[in-house]
Amino acid sequence: MGIDYGKRRTGIAVSDPLGIFASALDTIDSAKLIDYIKKYAIQERIIRFVVGYPVNMDGKPSEAQADVDVFLKNLAKAFPDVPVTLEDERFTSVLAHRVMIDGGMKASQRRDKASVDKISAAIILQSYLDRNSSAGPGFDPSAVPDSLSLNKTRRKK
């Protein structure tokens, strides 16, 4: 599950069962996010969270990191057995707008921030999937040992 966390709204994306393609799923009020994920997890298996992590262009922490860190703690409490991979989210909003334009969305539709958020979540998740797809079709991201992880991964200790 890909997550583009925001203080007010959060974009959610999921992959296909083979872990090849990410698809935008929904945009949720951030205050209701953990409950939404819990309900989703009743019907679908979640093997990993890929969370967009905000950093400035110079690589230093952005203002939004504090909010994401609080969310990550809550996510770890709610899902202690599901690993979390942090994915650089720089440029995801720009890429989301490009996807919307290339997809033929009208300007009025592109102004819908909820659409941008869930497409950004799909871009975050797809970036992770692409980097980890070298194992070929049927790749199970949960099978990658932490020692081989390319990105910062947080697990509850």
Residue pairs with C-beta under 8 A, 6 or more apart in sequence:
1 12
1 13
1 14
1 15
1 37
1 40
1 46
1 48
1 49
1 50
1 125
2 11
2 12
2 13
2 14
2 15
2 22
2 50
2 51
2 52
2 87
2 121
2 122
2 124
2 125
2 126
2 128
3 10
3 11
3 12
3 13
3 33
3 49
3 50
3 51
3 52
3 121
3 124
4 10
4 11
4 12
4 13
4 52
4 89
4 92
4 117
4 118
4 120
4 121
4 124
5 30
5 33
5 51
5 52
5 67
5 68
5 71
6 30
6 64
6 67
6 117
7 30
7 64
7 67
8 29
8 30
9 27
9 28
9 29
9 30
9 113
9 114
9 117
10 27
10 28
10 29
10 30
10 33
10 117
10 121
11 24
11 26
11 27
11 114
11 116
11 117
11 118
11 119
11 120
11 121
11 122
12 24
12 25
12 26
12 27
12 28
12 36
12 37
12 118
12 121
13 22
13 23
13 24
13 25
13 118
13 121
13 122
13 124
13 125
13 126
14 22
14 23
14 25
14 44
14 125
15 21
15 22
15 23
15 125
15 129
16 23
18 137
18 138
18 139
19 129
19 132
19 133
19 139
19 140
19 141
20 129
20 133
20 137
20 139
21 126
21 129
22 121
22 122
22 123
22 125
22 126
22 129
23 122
24 115
24 118
24 119
24 121
24 122
25 118
25 121
26 36
26 118
27 114
27 115
27 117
27 118
28 36
30 71
33 71
34 74
34 75
34 78
37 46
37 75
37 78
37 79
38 78
40 46
41 79
46 79
46 82
47 82
47 140
47 141
47 142
48 82
48 83
48 84
48 85
48 141
48 142
49 75
49 79
49 82
49 83
49 84
49 85
50 84
50 85
50 87
50 124
50 125
50 128
51 68
51 71
51 72
51 75
51 84
51 85
51 86
51 87
51 124
52 68
52 86
52 87
52 88
52 89
52 92
52 120
52 121
52 124
53 65
53 68
53 86
53 87
53 88
53 89
53 152
54 61
54 62
54 64
54 65
54 68
54 89
54 90
55 61
55 62
55 65
55 88
55 89
55 90
56 62
57 90
72 84
72 154
75 84
76 84
76 154
76 155
76 156
77 156
80 156
83 142
83 146
83 153
83 155
84 153
84 154
84 155
85 128
85 149
85 151
85 152
85 153
86 151
86 152
86 153
86 154
87 124
87 125
87 127
87 128
87 151
88 151
89 120
89 124
92 120
92 123
92 124
93 116
93 120
95 120
95 123
96 115
96 116
96 119
96 120
96 123
97 110
97 116
99 119
99 123
100 109
100 110
100 115
100 116
100 119
101 110
105 115
109 115
110 116
128 141
128 151
129 141
131 150
132 139
132 141
132 144
132 150
133 139
135 143
146 153
146 155
